[in-house]
Amino acid sequence: MHFAPDTVDALEFAVVLGNTAPDASRSGEDELATPSQLVALLTENSYSGRVDGDEPELREVHETRERLRRTWSLDRDAAALEVNAMLAEARALPYLMRHDGFDWHLHATAQDAPLAERIRVEIALALVDVIRSDETGRLRVCAADDCTGLLLDLSRNGSKRFCSVRCGNRMNMIAFRARKEHDA
């Protein structure tokens, strides 16, 4: 699947953010439990603009994370309604911008807008492309029985099922053992 680079970046960030939740993280812990973890996540993902790095901002990002995780699994029509709501709440006005080594891409909030709002709007703009392309099926939750990790399937044939190789290997091992037990 081919999307604009800024769309892919925003969708990949949505996966990274969504998979910091306790039931989706590799550690089983909230990997975004402190303001310093939030700042580290933003730094690792080259996220620019205003960052307060405090508890209120962290709470707002947690709320955004949960909202995006719910949106990820919605059908196309429901996702469109949710994306419209996110953009309307922020009074988003799209504009092109080039900064920090990134070529022209869309923004719809000021760089000094609250972090959680900027995250919601940037991911909502990316979801607009996904919805318009009728590719919401590329946004999935991991098929592993014990994982709720988000995944973005950009493969040519759209067959990605697991959020990580680890989940895929674990489920393959479970299936192998079940077949072996059945054959015995």
C-alpha positions in Angstrom: 0.0 0.0 0.0 1.3 3.4 -0.9 0.5 6.5 1.2 2.3 9.9 1.3 5.4 9.8 3.6 3.8 12.1 6.2 0.7 9.8 6.3 2.9 6.7 6.9 4.9 8.6 9.6 1.7 9.6 11.4 0.2 6.1 11.2 3.4 4.5 12.4 3.5 6.9 15.3 -0.1 5.9 16.1 1.0 2.3 16.3 4.0 3.1 18.5 1.8 5.3 20.8 -1.0 2.8 20.9 1.3 0.0 21.7 2.6 1.7 24.9 -0.7 0.7 26.6 -0.3 -2.0 29.2 -2.4 -4.6 27.3 -0.5 -4.0 24.1 3.1 -3.3 25.2 5.9 -5.9 25.1 6.5 -5.4 28.9 2.9 -5.7 29.9 3.3 -2.4 31.7 2.2 1.1 30.7 5.3 2.1 28.7 4.1 5.7 28.9 3.7 6.0 32.6 5.7 9.1 33.3 6.3 12.4 31.7 9.9 11.5 31.0 8.8 8.4 29.1 6.5 10.6 27.0 9.4 13.0 26.2 11.6 10.0 25.3 8.9 8.6 23.0 8.5 12.0 21.3 12.3 12.4 20.9 12.7 8.8 19.5 10.0 9.6 16.9 11.2 13.1 16.0 8.0 14.7 17.2 8.3 18.5 17.1 6.4 21.4 18.6 5.4 22.3 22.1 6.0 19.7 24.8 5.2 20.6 28.4 6.5 17.3 29.9 4.2 17.4 32.8 1.5 15.2 34.4 -1.6 17.0 32.9 0.0 16.6 29.4 0.6 13.0 30.1 -3.0 12.4 31.1 -4.2 14.1 27.9 -1.9 11.9 25.8 -3.2 8.8 27.6 -6.8 9.8 26.7 -5.7 10.4 23.1 -3.9 7.0 23.1 -7.1 5.3 24.2 -9.2 7.2 21.7 -6.9 6.3 18.8 -6.8 2.7 19.9 -10.6 2.6 19.7 -10.6 4.4 16.4 -8.1 1.9 14.9 -10.7 -0.9 15.0 -13.7 1.0 13.8 -15.3 0.3 10.4 -14.8 2.8 7.7 -18.0 4.8 8.3 -17.6 5.0 12.1 -13.9 5.9 11.6 -14.9 8.8 9.3 -17.2 10.1 12.0 -14.6 9.9 14.7 -11.9 11.5 12.4 -14.4 14.4 11.7 -15.0 14.8 15.4 -11.3 15.0 16.2 -10.7 17.6 13.5 -13.7 19.6 14.5 -12.8 19.6 18.2 -9.4 21.1 17.3 -10.9 23.5 14.8 -8.3 22.1 12.4 -7.3 24.1 9.4 -4.9 22.2 7.2 -1.8 23.9 5.9 1.5 22.8 4.3 4.7 23.2 6.3 8.3 22.2 6.0 10.5 22.0 9.1 13.1 20.1 11.0 14.4 18.3 7.9 10.9 17.1 6.8 9.7 18.1 3.3 6.3 19.7 2.7 3.6 17.9 4.7 0.2 18.7 6.3 -0.4 20.2 9.7 -3.7 21.5 10.9 -2.8 22.9 14.3 -0.2 25.4 15.5 3.1 24.0 16.7 2.4 25.5 20.1 -1.1 23.8 20.4 -1.3 21.2 23.3 0.6 18.0 22.5 -2.4 15.6 22.7 -4.4 17.8 20.3 -1.6 17.9 17.8 -1.2 14.1 18.0 -5.0 13.6 17.5 -5.1 16.0 14.5 -1.9 14.7 12.8 -3.1 11.1 13.1 -6.7 12.1 12.0 -5.2 13.7 8.9 -3.4 10.4 8.1 -6.6 8.5 8.7 -8.4 10.7 6.2 -6.1 9.3 3.5 -6.7 5.7 4.8 -10.5 6.2 4.7 -10.5 8.0 1.4 -8.5 5.1 -0.1 -10.9 2.5 1.4 -7.9 0.9 3.1 -9.2 0.8 6.8 -8.6 -3.0 6.6 -4.9 -2.1 6.8 -5.4 -1.0 10.4 -5.6 -4.0 12.6 -5.2 -5.4 16.1 -2.7 -8.2 16.5 -4.2 -11.7 15.8 -2.4 -13.2 18.7 -4.8 -14.4 21.4 -3.1 -12.7 24.2 -2.1 -9.4 22.5 -4.1 -6.2 21.7 -1.2 -4.5 19.9 -2.0 -2.3 16.9 -0.6 -3.0 13.5 -0.3 -1.1 10.3 -0.2 -3.4 7.3 1.6 -1.7 4.4 2.5 -5.0 2.7 1.6 -5.5 -0.9 -0.9 -8.3 -0.3 -2.3 -7.0 3.0 -1.7 -10.3 4.9 0.1 -9.1 8.0 -1.6 -10.6 11.1 0.7 -10.0 14.0 2.1 -6.8 15.6 5.6 -8.3 15.9 7.6 -11.3 14.9 7.5 -12.3 18.5 3.7 -12.6 18.5 3.8 -14.5 15.2 6.4 -16.9 16.4 4.5 -17.5 19.7 1.2 -18.2 17.9 3.0 -20.5 15.4 4.6 -22.4 18.2 1.2 -22.8 19.9 -0.3 -24.1 16.7 2.6 -26.4 16.2 2.2 -27.9 19.7 -1.5 -28.2 19.2 -1.0 -30.2 16.0 1.6 -32.3 17.5 -0.6 -33.1 20.5 -3.5 -33.9 18.2 -1.4 -36.2 16.1 -0.1 -38.1 19.1 
